[in-house]
Amino acid sequence: MVTSFNVPRLVIAAPSSGSGKTTVATGLMAAFSERGLAVSPHKAGPDYIDPGYHALATGRPGRNLDAFMCGPDLVAPLFAHGAAGCDLAVVEGVMGLYDGAAGRGELASTAQVAKLLRAPVVLVVDASSQSRSVAALVHGFASFDPQVRLGGVILNKVGSDRHEVMLREALEEAGMPVLGVLRRAPQVATPSRHLGLVPVAERHTDALASVSALAAQVRAGCDLDALMALARTAPPLDCEAWSPAAALGRSWGAGSASPAFEAGGSGGNAPGNGAAPAERPVIAVAGGAAFTFSYAEHTELLTAAGAEVVTFDPLRDEALPPGTAGLVIGGGFPEMYAPELSANEPLRAAVAAFAAAGGPVAAECAGLLYLGRSLDGKPMCGVLDADARMSERLTLGYREAVAVSDSALARAGTRLRGHEFHRTVIEPGAGAAPAWGFTHPERRVEGFVQQGVHASYLHTHWAAEPSVARRFTEAAAARR
């Protein structure tokens, strides 16, 4: 059923990375939240870190909109799911406005997301080394694609009052509204390292102070009323909001067991034992400072599939949650915490025992490293006969993949699009039964499938293929 969905919305874009999108988007989210508005935060592309700051600014889950991994048709429904009941939605773009998946035209670009959402775009321009030329730059971005509606500009890193006057005069000649001017402010800079910003979970108190400073800077330098007025010009979207239950083809309540677990039901492509468990299977999801990468929809899908999702911290907890029947270890920065993870011998032993007993384990990137024999020479769980280390080479990019081996996560032949983002290597890179075969942009096999373990560098978005959440939950239920 197609419905009309409307919420005021803005897409915050830039000519290139490093222009200040995260500063402006996070500051706007926080400033509007301080006004008492319910602000829905979104991020174009696969990035996990920025949404953490967005969540801190708004008190709501930061959600990703990725037209490559989830497909263009899911962008508006996923947006509507996240923004339901909100007064305003702010979408932070990725890279430059028109940059997308390599060799795929506009696919996964901020411009494509803006068009799919029928949202006005605010261009954040680093004006530190230009004056009148800013008009030519903005004119080019405004005219490149007539379907992208550029509603105004926020000038970042402006050096002085005189500099601001020159920039405003040039943009006035070009007929482009200036919606904000931000001066250079190193005091609100957020620390970075090898994969981008340091995640919120690793610096929560300092991150709160940074977000507060960003809100103050944006409040002082931007015309919030004009920005809200621009957001209200976005027309209604004709789409049905995504829901995890509908995506799974199920509609049971959070307190009931999945029909797939009832007698005689096996859920189609997943293992089943034909008996109804007394309670929902517990799926333990790794969290804490070392494992910060996750998409909100994954937990929602697991819950809708019938699981009880419980978070644990491999840095602090010495045992898996009681009754754990499935284990999800997502991405993050285990390389920054290798000594601490290694020192938690009781949990490493518990994870190894769970995997050795055939328990279903889904591990992505950081989870892959944690399951290996060692990381930078520090003992890890030893589930996989592989060793990992930091590397000088950054592996980054979208991937098209097909499941090579049957696993608790996916049936062989399942096709997914994903994303790699790491500066580590693991040797060997694939087991006797690989997890994925990459078909684009290069052909190779990668990852490990053994007993109930599915471990890989590939980050995936389960909204694109909800059957993996159902299959994994049913594998967990079969353990009980």
N, C-alpha and C positions, 0 to 999 in steps of 0.2 A: 504494500500500500504506500503510495507516494503522498506525502503531506507537505504543507508549506511551513518552513521553519525560518524564523527570523531572529537574529540577535545582532546588535551593532558590532562591527568588527573592523579591524585594521590589520594590514600586513606590513611589517617593518622590514624593509629591504635596504640594500646598499649596492654601490657600483662594484665592490669587491670585498673580500674578507679583510678584517682588520679595520673597518671603517667605524665601528662602534654600534653594530646592531644589537649585540647582547646588552650593552650599557643602556641603550635607549629602550629596548623592549622590556627589560627587567625593571628599569626605572619607571616606565609608564605603568606596568602592571602594579607595582607597589604604590605609586602615587594615586592611581584610580582606586585601588583597594582601600587606601587610607581615607578616601572620600566616602567609604561605606558601600561601594559597588561590589557586586559579585563578579570577579574577573576570571574568565576562562583562559588559561595559558596554553599556547601551542608552539611547536617548533617544526618547521619544514625540514625534512631530511631525517637521517638516522641518528643524529647526535643524542647521547644520553646525558651529557653533563649540564648543558644549558637548562634543560627542563627541571633539574634540581633547584636551580636558582629561581626559576619561574614559580615553582611550587612554594618556595620560601616566601616569595613576594606576594602570593595570592592566597595561600592556604588551601589550594586545590592541586590535584595531581597535574604535573606537566605532561602533556601528551604530544606525540609525534604524528606528523602528517607526511607520509612518504609515498609518493606516487610510483616509485620504482618497486619497492618491496611489497606494497599493498595493492598497487594498481590505481590508476586515476579514478575509477568508479567508486572506490572506498573512501576517497579523501573527504568529500562532503558528508557522508554518513558518519564517519569517525569524528569529524568536527562537530556535527550536531549532537552526537553522544556526549562528548566532553563539555560542550557549551550549553547543554540543556539547563534552563532555569537561570542563566547568567544575564547580567546587565550589559556586559561588554566582553568581547573576545579579542585577544592580541596574539598575532601569529608572528613569531620571529622567523625570518627567512634564513636561507643557507647560502654561503658564498656570495657571489654577485647575483643580482636580480635575475639574469638570464642564464646563469650557469646551472647545468643539470648533469645527468648521467653521461659519461663520456661517449661521444659518437651517437647519442640518441636524441639529438635536437633539444627540445624544451623539456623532455621527460625528467621529472623530479626536480625541476627548477622552482625557485620561488615564484617566478612569473606564472608557471603552470598552476601552482597551488592557488595563487591569487585569482586566476581566471575560474578555476573550479569552484572557488568559494564566492565568486562575484564580489570580491572585497577590494576597496580602495587601498592603494599602496602609498606608504610614506617612505621616501628615500632618505636614508641617513648618509650624509656626505662628509668625508674627512676633508675639511677645508684648510688644513694647516699649511699647504704649499700652493695656494691659488687664490685668485680674487675674481676678476671678471670671467675667467675661463670656466668658472663654476656653471655659468649659464649655458655654455655650449655642452658641457658634460650632462647636465640635467635635461637639456633639450633632446640630446641623443637618446637617453634612456626613456624619455616620455614618448618619443615618436617611433622607437624601434618596433614596437608591437602595439597597434592601435587598440587591441582588445585588453591591454593592461592599462588600468586607469590610475595614473599617478596623481594623487590628490594633494601633494605638498612635500616640502623638504624640511628636514631637521639638520642644521649645520653643526657639525661636531668639531672640536679642537680649534675653535676660533681664538685668535691670539690677542685681540684688543678691540676696543670700541671702534677705532678707525677701520680695522679689518672687517668687522661686522657690517659697517655702513657700506663698504664697497661690495660685499657679498649680497647684501639686500638690494642694492641698486641694480646689480646685474640680474638678479632673479626677478626683480620687478619688471625689467625690460622684457624678460622672457615670459612673463605672465604666470610665473609659478609661485604659489603662496609659500612663505617661510613660516613654518609652524613651531619652530623652536631654534634656539641658538645655545649651544653648550660650550663653555670655555674649557681649556685644558685643566684637568683635575686629577692629578696623579694619586690623590688621597683615596679615590674610590676604585683604584685599579685592583683587579682580582688576580691573584698569583696563578701562573701557568707552569706546565712542565711538558714532558715529551708527548702527551696526547691531548694537550689543550688545558683548559682551566682545571684547577684543583677542585674536585667535587665537594658539594656542600657537606656531605657526611664526614669529611675529613677535617673540616674547619667550621663547624656549625656556628660557634659564637662569633668568629670573625666574619663569617658569611652573612649573618644577621646584620652586623654593623655595616658591611659593604652594601647590602640591599637597602638599608635605611639611608645611607649616604647617596645612593643612586636615586632614590625617591626624592630626596631633598634637591638634588641637582636638577632633575627633570622638572620638578614642581617649580623651581625658580626660573628655568630657562625655556620651558615649553608652554604653549597656549593649550592647556588641557581642555578648555571649553571648545576651542576650534577643532581639536582632535576628536572630541566626542561627537561634535556635529558632523564631521567627516565620516566617522564610523557609522552614524545613523543613516547615511546615504546608501549603505549597502542594501540591495533589494532582497526579498525573501528567496530562500533556497528551496527548490522543489525536490525534496529527498526524504527518505525515511531514516531516522536516526539509527545507527548501528546499535545492536544489543548483543551481548554474549550469548544469551539464551536463544535468540532467533538465529544467530550465526551457527549455533550448534544444532539447530532444528529442534530445540527442546524448550519447554516452558515451565519446568518445575520450580518451586520456590527454594530459597536458600536453606530452609530447614529440612528439606526432604531428600530422600535418596534419589539418585539418577535412575530413570527407567532402564538405562543400559545395564544397571546392576541387579535388576530384578530377575527372577528365575526365567531362564530361557533367552535372555537378552545378552548379546555380545557387542552391540554397537556397530555392526557392519565390518569396519576395517581394523578392529582392535581385539586384543585377546580378552576372553571372558571366561569365568568359571561356572556360570550358570546358576550361582547361588547369590541371594541377596545378603549383603553384609549388614551387621547390626547398626553400623554407623558409617558416616562418610569417611573415606580413606584420608589420612593425614598426609599432605604433601609439604615437605619442609623446603623452604626457599631461602637460600643463603643471602644474607644482608650484611649490614655493618660497613665499616670504612673500606674494607678490601673488596667488597662485591656490591657496587653501587649501580651497575648497569641493568636496568630492566624496563620493560614497557608495561604500563598500568593494565593494558588489555590482557596480558598473559595471566595475571592473577585473577582477573574477572572471568576469563574463559575457564580456568581451572575450577573456580568456584561454581560456575554455571554447569560445568561437566559433572559436578557432584563431589568435588574435593573439599576438605577443610584445609585451607592454606595457613601455614604457621611459619613465621620468619625466625631464623636463628643467625647468630653471628659467629663465624668460624674463628674470629680473633679472641672471643671471650667464652663462648659456650663449650663445655667439655663433653657434651653428649648431644646427640640428635634429639629433637623434640619427642616426647613420649608417643609411641604408636606410629612413628614414621613409616609410611608405606611407599613413598616416592620422594625423590630428592632432586631439586632443581638448583644448579649452581651456575649463575649467569656471569656476566662480564664485570670488569672492574680493574683494580690495580693490585693484584697479589704480588707483583714484583716490588712494590713499595713496602710490603709487609711480610716478605718471605721469612725473615727470622721469627717474627711473632707467630705466623701460621705454622711454621715448623715446630716451634716450642709447644704448641698445643697438641701434644702427643695423644691424649685421650680421644680428642675428636677425630684426628687423623685415623686412629685405629678404628673408631666407630664407623667412619665413612668407608674404610677399606673392608670392614666386615660386612657392612650392608651390601656393598657391590659384590663381594665374593659370594654372598648368599643369593645373588640373582635379583636384588632389588633394582627397580627402574631408576636410572639416573640420567638426567638431561643436563649436559654441561656445555656452556658456550664460552669460548675464549679464556677468560680468567678461570672458569671452572675446569677447562681442559688442563691448564697449567697446574691447578691444585690437585687434580687426579693423577698427575704424572709421578715419576719416581723422585725427581728433584727439580728445583727452580733456583737457578744461580748457585748451585751447589748445596742448597738447603733441602733436607728431606721433606717430601710432601706425602701424599696419601699412598702412593705406590700401587694404585689400581691399574695404571697403564705402564707398560714397559717402555717409558720414554722420558727424556730429560729435556728441560726447557732452560733458556737463558735469554738475557737481554741482548738486543742486537742494535747496530747502528742504523739498520734499514727499517723504514716505516712501510708497513704493508697496509694499503688503504684502497678501498674501492668497492663498488657494487659487484655482485656475483650472481650468475644464474646457475642453479644447482639441481641435481637430481639425486635422490636417496639411492645409494648403491646397495645397501644391505637392509634387510628387515630389522627393525628395532622397536623398542618401546615407544619411540617418538614418531616414527614414520614407516610406512610400508615401502619396500623397495619400489622405485619408480615414481615416488611422490616428487613433484617438482615445486621448488620454492626459489624465490629471489631473496638474496641476503646481502650482508655487508661485512667486510673484513676491516679491522682497525686495530693494529697492534704493532709494537716494536719489540716483539720477542720471537724466538723460533723454538720449535720443539722437534727433537730428533728421536725416532723417525717421525715424519710428518703424517704418516698414515699407518694404520694397523693392517693385519691380515684381512680383516673385513672393514673397509673404509666406511666412513659415515656418508660423505658426499662425493659426487663427481661433478666438477665444475665444467660447464659447457661454454661459458662466456665470462670474461674476455679471453681466458686461457683454458686449455683442457688439462685437467689433472685430478687426481683423487686426493682426498684429505680427510683427516679425522679417524675416529675409532668407534667400532661397534663390537662389544664383547659382553656376553650374557645380557644383563639388562641395561648396560651403559651405552649411551650415545654421547660422544664427546667430540667437539669440533671448534675450530676458530670462528666458524660462520655465525654471525648474529642474524636471527630471523625475527620476523614479526608475525606472531601466530594468528592475527586477525586475517591475514592473507590465506591461511589454510587452517581453519579451526579444528579440523580433524586431528591435528597433532595433540591438541589439548585433551580432546576426548580420548584418544588412543592412550595417552600417557596416564590419564586418570583411571582408565579401566585396567591398565597394567598394574597400577598401584592397588586398585580394589581387588585384583586377583591375588594379591599377596596376603590378604587378610584371611 
